[in-house]
Amino acid sequence: MHNVDMKKNQSGFSVVEGLLILVIVALLGGAGWYAYNASNKADESSSTITSPTNTKDAENNKTCTPTAEWKEYSNTEYKHSFYYPPTYKAEEAGGLGGSYGDVVLAPNNMNDSIFTVNVLLWPDGTTVGNVYGSVDAMKKALKEGGAKRVAELSSGVNKDDNPYIQNDTVGDLKEFKVCRGEAWGFNVTGDFSTGFVKAEEGGTTIDEETTIVFVTNGTSVYQIEYPASSAEAKKVLPTFKMP
């Protein structure tokens, strides 16, 4: 009888031991399955995560999409481009007034422009004019803070030129959307706003307010101007692409 009890005890011990082993194996197996699946999910997540660069490119591509039937202008020398309404025409005016790379958008069969692009700084040269005071000052501003700092510099120069003329105002800095590049600018009025002449019945009028935008890709600086009241120009600007 004693021997039978011993066998039962031994048998009971073996069963418990077996159950423990099964439980341990199950736990290990579950841990392995969890680790495997967690690893797979991590891999899947990493493969589907959109990087900031890709997101920005996608946003830019959306911004670059022109209105249907718009024409594309591309500058072969400086490599910038933009879209414009089919009822307008793009004209190059390089070297005009001491500036280079100018592009003027003018309505067909009319003399007034609605959008101008002036290349101020590019890797092979510069043409600053009296907007900044000096080339070195503009280069320093670009290095310090990109388009925003360049716009701040230009804004300050304009204010310093005519601090006592009430009709000449320089507005607050603001950021603009372009297809490719960083863009900052401001609005000006009075004598600062004399670049756009409207052809009207019985004569011409000077646009009362002009928007000035500085665009950079880190090495080049472009100055874009357009009448602040022009709905067409406001649609052209977002399609502007730096090289």
C-alpha positions as CSV (number, residue, x, y, z in Angstrom):
1,M,0.0,0.0,0.0
2,H,2.8,2.2,0.9
3,N,4.4,1.5,-2.5
4,V,1.1,2.4,-4.3
5,D,1.0,5.7,-2.4
6,M,4.5,6.5,-3.4
7,K,3.7,5.8,-7.0
8,K,0.7,8.1,-6.8
9,N,2.8,10.8,-5.2
10,Q,5.4,10.4,-7.9
11,S,2.8,10.4,-10.6
12,G,1.2,13.5,-9.0
13,F,4.6,15.2,-9.0
14,S,5.2,14.4,-12.6
15,V,1.8,15.8,-13.7
16,V,2.4,19.0,-11.8
17,E,5.9,19.3,-13.2
18,G,4.5,18.7,-16.7
19,L,1.9,21.3,-16.2
20,L,4.5,23.8,-15.0
21,I,6.6,23.1,-18.0
22,L,3.7,23.6,-20.3
23,V,2.8,26.8,-18.7
24,I,6.4,28.1,-19.0
25,V,6.5,27.0,-22.6
26,A,3.2,28.7,-23.3
27,L,4.4,31.9,-21.6
28,L,7.6,31.9,-23.5
29,G,5.8,31.2,-26.7
30,G,3.3,34.0,-26.0
31,A,6.2,36.4,-25.3
32,G,7.9,35.3,-28.5
33,W,4.7,35.8,-30.4
34,Y,4.2,39.2,-28.9
35,A,7.8,40.3,-29.6
36,Y,7.5,39.0,-33.2
37,N,4.2,40.8,-33.8
38,A,5.5,44.0,-32.1
39,S,8.5,43.9,-34.3
40,N,6.4,43.4,-37.4
41,K,4.1,46.3,-36.4
42,A,7.1,48.5,-35.8
43,D,8.4,47.5,-39.2
44,E,5.1,48.2,-40.8
45,S,4.8,51.6,-39.0
46,S,8.3,52.6,-40.1
47,S,7.5,51.8,-43.6
48,T,4.3,53.8,-43.6
49,I,5.5,56.8,-41.7
50,T,5.7,59.9,-43.9
51,S,8.8,61.9,-43.3
52,P,8.6,65.7,-42.8
53,T,10.3,66.2,-46.1
54,N,7.8,64.0,-48.0
55,T,4.9,65.8,-46.3
56,K,6.4,69.2,-47.2
57,D,6.8,68.0,-50.8
58,A,3.2,66.8,-51.0
59,E,2.0,70.2,-49.6
60,N,4.2,72.0,-52.1
61,N,2.9,69.9,-55.0
62,K,-0.6,70.8,-53.9
63,T,0.3,74.5,-53.8
64,C,2.0,74.3,-57.2
65,T,-1.1,73.1,-58.9
66,P,-2.3,75.9,-61.2
67,T,-5.7,76.9,-62.1
68,A,-7.0,75.0,-65.2
69,E,-5.7,76.2,-68.6
70,W,-3.1,78.5,-67.0
71,K,0.2,78.8,-68.9
72,E,3.6,78.0,-67.5
73,Y,6.6,80.5,-67.6
74,S,10.1,79.1,-67.1
75,N,13.2,81.2,-67.0
76,T,16.0,79.3,-68.9
77,E,18.8,81.4,-67.3
78,Y,17.8,81.5,-63.6
79,K,15.6,78.4,-63.7
80,H,12.6,79.8,-61.8
81,S,9.0,79.3,-63.0
82,F,5.4,80.0,-62.3
83,Y,1.9,79.8,-63.9
84,Y,-0.2,82.7,-65.1
85,P,-3.7,83.3,-66.6
86,P,-4.0,82.6,-70.4
87,T,-5.3,86.1,-71.0
88,Y,-1.9,87.5,-69.9
89,K,1.6,87.4,-71.3
90,A,5.0,86.9,-69.7
91,E,7.8,89.2,-70.8
92,E,11.5,89.1,-69.8
93,A,13.2,92.4,-69.2
94,G,16.7,91.5,-68.1
95,G,19.0,94.4,-67.2
96,L,16.2,96.9,-67.1
97,G,16.9,99.7,-64.6
98,G,20.1,98.0,-63.3
99,S,18.3,94.8,-62.4
100,Y,18.6,91.3,-63.9
101,G,16.2,88.4,-64.5
102,D,13.1,90.6,-64.4
103,V,9.9,89.0,-65.5
104,V,6.8,91.1,-66.1
105,L,3.3,89.7,-66.4
106,A,1.1,92.1,-68.4
107,P,-2.4,91.7,-69.8
108,N,-2.5,91.1,-73.6
109,N,-2.6,94.3,-75.6
110,M,-2.1,96.5,-72.5
111,N,0.9,98.2,-71.0
112,D,0.2,97.7,-67.3
113,S,1.8,94.9,-65.4
114,I,0.4,92.8,-62.5
115,F,3.4,90.7,-61.4
116,T,7.2,91.3,-61.5
117,V,10.1,89.0,-60.5
118,N,13.5,90.5,-59.9
119,V,16.6,88.2,-59.2
120,L,18.5,90.1,-56.5
121,L,21.1,87.4,-55.6
122,W,22.2,84.2,-57.2
123,P,25.3,82.0,-56.9
124,D,27.1,83.8,-59.8
125,G,26.3,87.4,-59.0
126,T,24.0,90.0,-57.5
127,T,22.1,93.2,-58.2
128,V,20.8,94.8,-55.1
129,G,20.0,98.4,-56.1
130,N,18.9,100.8,-53.4
131,V,16.5,98.3,-51.6
132,Y,19.1,97.0,-49.2
133,G,21.9,99.6,-49.1
134,S,24.6,97.0,-49.6
135,V,25.2,93.5,-51.0
136,D,27.1,92.5,-47.9
137,A,24.1,93.5,-45.7
138,M,21.7,91.4,-47.8
139,K,24.1,88.3,-47.7
140,K,24.5,88.7,-44.0
141,A,20.7,88.9,-43.5
142,L,20.2,85.8,-45.7
143,K,22.7,83.8,-43.6
144,E,21.2,85.0,-40.3
145,G,17.5,84.4,-41.0
146,G,16.6,83.5,-44.5
147,A,13.8,85.3,-46.4
148,K,12.3,86.7,-43.2
149,R,15.5,88.5,-42.2
150,V,16.0,89.8,-45.7
151,A,12.4,91.2,-45.7
152,E,13.1,92.8,-42.3
153,L,16.2,94.5,-43.7
154,S,14.3,95.8,-46.7
155,S,11.5,97.0,-44.5
156,G,13.9,98.9,-42.3
157,V,15.6,100.5,-45.3
158,N,12.3,101.7,-46.7
159,K,11.3,103.1,-43.3
160,D,14.6,104.9,-42.8
161,D,14.4,106.5,-46.3
162,N,11.2,108.3,-45.6
163,P,10.4,108.4,-41.9
164,Y,8.5,111.6,-42.0
165,I,6.2,111.2,-45.0
166,Q,2.8,110.2,-43.7
167,N,1.5,108.8,-47.0
168,D,4.3,106.3,-47.3
169,T,3.8,103.3,-45.1
170,V,5.5,99.9,-44.7
171,G,3.3,97.2,-43.4
172,D,4.0,94.3,-41.0
173,L,6.0,91.3,-42.1
174,K,4.1,88.2,-43.0
175,E,4.9,84.8,-44.5
176,F,3.7,83.8,-48.0
177,K,3.1,80.4,-49.6
178,V,5.1,79.6,-52.8
179,C,5.6,76.3,-54.7
180,R,9.3,76.0,-53.7
181,G,11.2,78.3,-51.5
182,E,10.8,80.4,-48.3
183,A,8.8,83.6,-48.7
184,W,8.3,86.7,-46.5
185,G,7.2,90.2,-47.3
186,F,5.1,93.2,-46.6
187,N,2.8,95.8,-48.2
188,V,3.8,99.4,-49.0
189,T,1.8,102.5,-49.9
190,G,2.5,106.0,-51.1
191,D,5.7,106.7,-53.0
192,F,6.9,103.2,-52.3
193,S,4.0,101.9,-54.4
194,T,4.7,103.3,-57.8
195,G,5.7,100.2,-59.8
196,F,2.2,99.3,-61.2
197,V,0.2,101.6,-63.4
198,K,-3.3,100.7,-64.3
199,A,-4.5,101.6,-67.8
200,E,-8.0,102.9,-67.5
201,E,-10.5,104.8,-69.6
202,G,-9.5,108.5,-69.7
203,G,-5.9,107.9,-68.4
204,T,-3.9,105.9,-66.0
205,T,-3.8,105.5,-62.2
206,I,-1.0,104.3,-59.9
207,D,-1.8,101.4,-57.7
208,E,-2.2,102.6,-54.1
209,E,-0.7,99.6,-52.4
210,T,2.0,97.1,-53.5
211,T,2.9,93.7,-52.0
212,I,6.7,93.0,-51.9
213,V,7.7,89.4,-51.3
214,F,11.3,88.0,-50.9
215,V,11.8,84.4,-51.8
216,T,14.9,82.3,-51.2
217,N,16.2,78.8,-51.5
218,G,19.1,79.5,-49.2
219,T,21.5,80.6,-51.9
220,S,19.5,82.9,-54.2
221,V,17.1,85.8,-53.4
222,Y,14.2,86.9,-55.6
223,Q,12.0,90.0,-55.1
224,I,8.4,89.6,-56.3
225,E,6.1,92.6,-56.5
226,Y,2.4,92.9,-57.4
227,P,-0.6,95.2,-56.7
228,A,-2.1,94.2,-53.3
229,S,-5.5,94.5,-54.9
230,S,-4.8,92.1,-57.8
231,A,-6.7,88.8,-57.4
232,E,-4.8,87.3,-60.3
233,A,-1.4,88.1,-58.9
234,K,-2.4,86.5,-55.6
235,K,-3.1,83.2,-57.5
236,V,0.2,83.5,-59.4
237,L,2.4,83.7,-56.3
238,P,1.7,80.3,-54.9
239,T,2.8,78.7,-58.1
240,F,6.2,80.4,-58.0
241,K,9.0,77.8,-57.9
242,M,12.7,78.5,-57.0
243,P,15.4,76.6,-58.8
